Amino acid sequence: MPTLTFAYYCSGHGYGHATRVSALAGHLLRLPEVDRPTVHIVSSAPKHVFMDSIVLGARYRNANIDPVIVQPLAYRVDRQQSVAVLKSFLEMKDAILETERKWLGEIHADCVLSDAAFIGCLAATAVGIPSILITNFTFDSVYSYLSTAFVDAPADDPHTDHHHFNALVPDIPVSLTELEPLVEQIHGGYRCADLLLRLPGYIPIPAFAVAPCLPSPAWVDLRTNRFQSYVLVSLDEPPSSAVLYAPIEYPGSSRRKPVRRQIIPVPLLVRSPSPSVYSIRGRSKLLSSIGVPSHLHDPNSTKILVVSFGGQVFRRPSRSGSATPSRRTSRQLSPALEPLGSPPHFAKDVHFATPPSSAKDHVFPHLHIPTPLDSSNDHSATTSPRLATASHLWIPGAPPASKPPTNPISPRDVDVPAFQTIPPTPDQADSTYDQAYFDFEEECETEELPQLLPDASWIAIVCGVSKEQWNAQADGGDSDLPDGFFVAPRDVYMPDLTAAGDVLLGKLGYGTVAECVDSCTPFVYVSRPLFIEEHGLRRLLDQDGVGVELPRQSYEAGDWASAIEAAWQRGKAAKDSKRRDGETGSSLKKREEEGSELATMVVRWAEKWTH
């Protein structure tokens, strides 16, 4: 029997989808040759995020296959802009569907896998082949939730820049009447899927089970911002007890689908860390590649906070004190270092402020003040943000800050917020991923300072700088990072860094949660209340990991230490056990076995449709 051909559609909404698609594609491509399928990955996410599976033989095709959720900040959603983008995509849906139908025929696809792009399932039925949905949530419930009456307004905050930002992008619910016909088109696409492989961290999948049904705001208690009890009951029931919708038959054909629809729970799809990272030599090699000096490599004396996305604003230490433990870092950032091209998640016409000249009159123990660029004659000089300035630290791997520019710029620069969109689809050569913006606001010496790290035994590693920036850093410079902070290169292998970390700070997303659960790394997270997927991920952390919520205002104020300490204390025993286990490699072997079994099951299921 000839081997199968799979078309694997991957949503571009964040890197969690890409990492788990690449993980399963890798398991498929490591099957014995007799079972090994041909795998085509289709996504709007850039090619390089799938390299783990591409090196094994996966083929990549870039295509616009799903709409985007518009995010001004990592944990904020612009509902109106998101709906506008959805409407625009749905206007093109028929043309996109026809393109995918033809392409599936050209590659002689036997089965579509989808995570979780509805257009893939729709195209599979149109061409007459089966489709498998592999996910923990679907976007019909995400878009439906834009009608929730819950308003994501900032807490009372003395920062006028935050109020200014909220005025620019107010959180206004979208009417259910406007959303329902749009969501129904997404829902109809998912209804075409024939099998649901339900990942951990799941929420209701309304295109499979009849209940709970849309609209998704009904699932959440507004008083607690938690799932209603009936939803929790449904999530805890075995999938075999759920009443499922009937299959959508192939159009214009008397051929009936031979296999009934089914929901099958599956283990975590997650990239595994390298076995060597649990050894003394492997850990030291990883930390040395980041620039952490050797005396900070011992896990018995140095604890590591991994910052998986940057913050928006936290306060700068006063001239007489420090909000970070008193220890100098060994790495420096070049004062003239500029990212290549415009940051991918900023509007092209948004410019960034240079530090005021008066800033050089101050002496701060943690941040060298470079000479500001002269922008009086060259307005473009402010378009490429430095990694370090007098009052800002850019941390790649995160969204822009809410702080508006402070230099005189054109009216349109003031009126238009810098939108971050998911999916990120930067050109590989230009990409610096999301650019985090840490703003060290000067405090009065009498004001109590927030504390980033619990004590001097902690260091922080911030993720995601480009190779060009990394090479420039290695050439020297005189702009220091805050004490105890290091910037990891953009191409650092995140499962290894997460495994080496003692606590991770970031936003709730499947990829980060899965890697934290897999490595027993406690997770301090900032809530994204308008993402309904968060409810499933929080449950996963509660059941299989350690999660501590950091209030948004504490995060933006740089008051992280107490949450980090609490997470570390709760997860320390499991982390120590995991490190001992990691040295033997038994847990890595178990994940490989689970992945191989899942890949074999997918192949066997698809073979039933080819007879």
Order of alpha helices (4+ residues) and beta strands (2+ residues): beta-alpha-beta-alpha-beta-beta-alpha-alpha-beta-alpha-beta-alpha-alpha-alpha-beta-beta-beta-alpha-beta-alpha-beta-beta-beta-beta-alpha-beta-beta-beta-alpha-beta-beta-alpha-beta-alpha-beta-alpha-beta-alpha-alpha-alpha
